[in-house]
């Protein structure tokens, strides 16, 4: 499914070698040609599942995952595990972190009426909305097979199931907040509410990655309370990382543009990103201009002049620069916490973890 050039490459081979292992785990659970062995793993006791039906089920997810990505969430998880002297114990869970992220992209594009993802038509435009919704939902649940097959005590498996469920609920609550805001032009959430939405929607999977890294890295060694405490600390740091990443993503959408998406399509969607909220709070006259430009963009797409007019207004108000500064500060704060990880695990993993945040900013 994956080729090296499909995934954003890390120049340091120590990162890229780990990414390759992650890709192999993803490919094993989401194969190009799902045969009888795969069906027996995923649907035990179900009987024969035709290859054509299995292929149809996984097609949207296989497509989106195969278009690339940084894979930074499972990379973070495996580095934390290694740094805690857990070796490759977290590696089998890589799909549990990466596949739900891609599932959320499929659903996000449907909910936002987006027409492009990673440089190609959105999944629902290729496979149909019904197949894309079902395939996206399946992509949330498919990697639970990895927990079932994980060679750890049943108690730890149960704990990981609970952790997964908690973070999936967080993810969908954050998405509900985002949908409510962009449906209503008049809504004006505070920057604090925006940060909460990001912690839930974008930070949830980063937090999941860090928490799973801790539990797999410390499996069977410290007291449960120690693992919970460290998981909470690193989970909070990863959440900050996710929020910072989202803020930078929002700024890029309004400045340089994001590869595979159209510059300014957040305006078409009516997205209340941090630059927009800072602008609304700073400029008393901003409400009318924002409503007019958002309405024009929703009606006419990114090609209408109001998109560039609004981006220009944000730049003149200094809010793009301010939002970027806030995003980078959150990422730097998270990096400081990762750099001070306690214990005596892999020195190489600790070094890579310390430089990790610079790679995704």
N, C-alpha and C positions, 0 to 999 in steps of 0.2 A: 504493500500500500504506500508506504512512505519512501521517498528518496531523500538523500542528504540535502539537496538543494531546496526541498520543499519546506524544511524547517529552518527558521532563522538560526544561522550558525553562530557559535561562539568561537572566537579566534583561538582561545586557549584550549588545547586539545584535552585538558583535564576536565573541562566542562563538556566538551563535545563528546568525549567518550562515555560520559554518564548519560547524556542525552540519547546516545545510540542505544544504550541499555533500556532506557525508558521507551524508546520507539519500539523495540522488540517486544516489550510487555504489552504495549498498546496493540500492536499488530496481532499478537496472539489471541487477544480477546475480541478484536474487531478485524477479522481477516478479509482479504479481497474475495476469497471463494469459501464461504462457510459450508463445510461438508458435514457428513454424519457425525464425525468426532466432535465438532464444534456444537452441533445441535444437542448431542448427548450431554455435554458439559453445561449448556445454558438451559436446556429444557429436560432435565433428568426425568425418566419415567413417562415422558410425553409420547413416545413412539416416533415414527418417522416424520421428520419435517422436510418437506421438499426443498432442494437447494434454491429453486426459483423463489419460493416464499421467503426463505431466510435472507436471500440477497435483497429482496424488495424491502424487507423490514429494516435492514441495516444500511441501505443505500444512502439516505440523507446524511447519516452520521459518518459513514465511511468517506463520503465526498468532502464534508466540511473538515474533518480531521486531516484528510489527505492534502488539503490546501495549505497546511503549514501552521505556524505559530511558534512562540518561543519556548513552550513547555516549561516555563519558569516555575510553575506551581509544583509539579512533581519533582523538578530539580531541587527546589527549596526543601521539600520533604526528605528527599534522599540525602542531601547534604547535612541536614540536622541529625538524621539518624546516624550517619557515619561519624559526625562530630561527637556524638554521645557514645561512640564505640559500639554501635549496633551493626556496623558493616552494611551489607546489602539487605538487611531485614525489611526495610520499607519498600524495596523495589517492587515486590509483587503487588503493592497497592497503587502503583503509578496510575493505572487506568481509573481508579476510584476518584482521583483528583482531577485528571485531565478530561475525561469524557463528559462529566456533568458540565464543565465549562463550555464545551462545544455544543452540548444539548441546549444550554441557555442561549447560545448565539442563534441557533435555528429558531427557537421560539421568539427571541427578541426581534428578529427580522420580520416575523409574521406580525407581531404586536405593533411594530413601528412602521409597517408597510414599506420596509426597506427593499430596494431592488438589487443590491450588490453586497457581497461579502467576500473579502480576501481576493478581490479582483475578478470575481465571476458572479453570475446571477445568484441571488439568494436561493436557498434550498427549496423553498416552497414554490418558486417560479419554475424550477426544473422538474420536481417530483409531484407537485400538487400540494395544496395546503393540508389535505387530510393525511397524506403519507408523511409529510414533513412533521406535522404535529405528533403523529404516532411514533415516527422514527426518533424524534427528539426526546419524547418521554422514555422510549426504550433505552436511549443512551444514558439516562439518569440511572436506570436500574441494572443495566447489563454488567457494569463492573462489580456489582455485589458478588458475582461469581468469584472474584479475586479473594474476597474475604472467606468464602466457603472453602477455597482451596489453600488458603494461607496456613502454613505449618506452624501454628502457635496454639497455646491452650485455649479451650473453649471460652474461658472467662474473658480473655483478651479479645477474642472475636466478638463476643457480645458487647464489650465496651466499644469496639470500633463501629459496630452496627449502630449503636446509640449515638455516637459522635457524628456519623454520616447523616442520620436522620435529623439531628439538631441543626446541622449546617444547611441541609436542603430546605428546611423550614425557614431559616434565616434568609437564604437566597431568594425565595419566593416572596417573602414579606417585603424585602427591598425592592423587588421588581414591581410589586403592587403600589408602592409609594411612587416610583418613577412613572408608572402608567397614569396614576391619578393626577400627577402634576402636568404631564404633557397633554392630557386630554382637556385640561382647563387652562385656557390662556390667562385667565385672571388670577390664577393661583400664584402666590408669591412665598414659597417656603424660605425659611431663614437659612443662612449658611450652615448653622448648626444642624438643622433638619436635613440639609443636603449631605452633610458629613455622615449622619446616621444612615441615610439611604445608601451611601457608598459603602459603609462598613458592612451593611447587610447584603447588598447586591454584589458588589465587587470584592469586598474584604472577606466574605464568608468562605470562599474556596481557598483563599490564601491562608486564612486562619485554620481551615481544615487541614491543609498541607502541613502547617507547622505542628499542630496538635498530633497528627498521625506520625510525624517524624519523631516526636518525643516518645510516644507510647511504643512505637516499634524499636526505637533506639534504646529504651530503658527496660524493655520487656523482661520481667522476672528478676530484675536486679534491685532497684530501690523500693522503698515502701510506696504504696499507692499514693499517699499524700504528697510525696516528693514529686512524683510524675505529674499529678494534677497541678501542683504549684508551678512547675516549670512549663507545662503545657499552657497554662493560663498566661504566663509572662510572654512566651514566644508566640502564642496565638494572638495576643494583643499587638505585638510588634508586627506580625504578618498582616494583621488587619490594617494597621497604619500604612504598610507597604501597598496593600491593595487600594486603599483610598488615594494615596499619592499617585499610584499608577493611573487610576481613573481620572484624576484631575489633569494629569499631563496628557492623557488621551483626549480629554475634552478640549484642552488648549490646542493640541495639534489639529483637531478637527476644524478649528476656527482660524488656523494660521497656515502651517505647512501642508495640512491635509494628512490623512492616514492612508498608508498603502492599502489598496483594495477597497477604499471607500471614497465617496465624493466630498470634497471640501465644502463644509457648511451644511451637510445633510442633517446635523443635529438641529439646525434651525428649521428645516423642513419638518422634522419630527416634533418640534415644539419643546425640545429638551431644556429643562431648567438646570443647566450646568452651572458650576461655580462662577465662571466669568459672567454669565448672565445675571446670576443672583447678586454678585458684587456690584454690577452695573445698576441694577434696579434699586439697590439700597443706597448707592452713592449719588445717583442723579435723579432729582425729583421729576424731571421731564421724561425719564426713560420709559415709563409705562406705556405711553401712547405710541412711541416709536417701536418698542418691542412688539406690541400687539399688531401693529400695522405690518411690520416686516415678517413676523411669524405667519400671519394670515396669508400674505402674498407668497411666501415660500411654500406653505402647505398646498396652496392652489396651483403654483406653477413650477415647483421643484427648485433645484439648486441654481438653475440658469437665470432666474429672475434677478433684476438689479438690486432688489431689496436685501438679498443675501449679502452682497458685498457692502452695501450701505450699512448694514447692521454690524458686520465684522469691523468695518472702519470705525464705527462709533465705539465699539468695545476697545479697540486699540487706542483711540484718542483719549478714552477715559482712564487708561492705564490698568484696566482690570485683567487683561490677558497676562501681562507681566506679573501682576500681583498673584493671580491664581497659580501660575507656574512656580513662583517662589514658594507658595504654600505647599504645593505638591512635592517639590524637591526637598523641602524641610521635613516632611513626613517620611519620605524615603530615607533620608539621612538619619533620622531618629531611629527608624527600624534597623538600619545598618549598624548603628552603634550598639543596639541590644544584641543583635546576632554576633557581633564581634566579641562580646563579653560572655559568651556561653560558658557555663561552669563545667568542670570535669576534665578528663584527660583522654578524649577520644582521638580520632585520626587527625594528625597535624595538618595533612593536606586538605582534608575536608574543612577544617576550621579556617584555613587560609582562603579557600574558595568561598566559604560562607561569608567571610569578612568583605570580600570584593564583589559579592553577588549583586548587591543593590545597584552598583554602578552599571551593570550589564542591562538592566531593564528600564532604566530611567529615560 
